[in-house]
Amino acid sequence: MKTVFISAFLEDSIVVKTMLESTGIPAEVLSDQMLDINPFYSIEPKGAKVIVPDSAEADAKAIVADYNLNSAIIVTMNSYRFQAGQE
C-alpha cells in the first residue's frame, strides 16, 4: 500500500478517498488518533493518510494532484471575494 495524500483534516482525506473510489481505485483512510471534541481534526503528527494499492499509485497521485490544484484555485477565489467585499 502506498500513501498518496496526507491532511491534518479528516474531511479532506475522506473527500480524496471518495474521489479515488469513484474511479475504481480502492482507498483507505488511516489515522490512529482522533480528537473526541472535533472528530474531523487529526492529532496524528503526520495527519490522516489516504493509502491505495501499489498498482494504483500513479493513477491515484494524478487524481490527488488535480484535487490539490482545484482546492488551491477555490481558496484563492474565495480569498479574493472576501477581500473585495463580495462575501
Sequence and secondary structure as in RCSB ss.txt:
>XXXX:A:sequence
MKTVFISAFLEDSIVVKTMLESTGIPAEVLSDQMLDINPFYSIEPKGAKVIVPDSAEADAKAIVADYNLNSAIIV
TMNSYRFQAGQE
>XXXX:A:secstr
 EEEEEESBHHHHHHHHHHHHHTT   EEE S B SS TTBB STT EEEEE GGGHHHHHHHHHHHHHHHHHHH
HHHHHHHHTT  
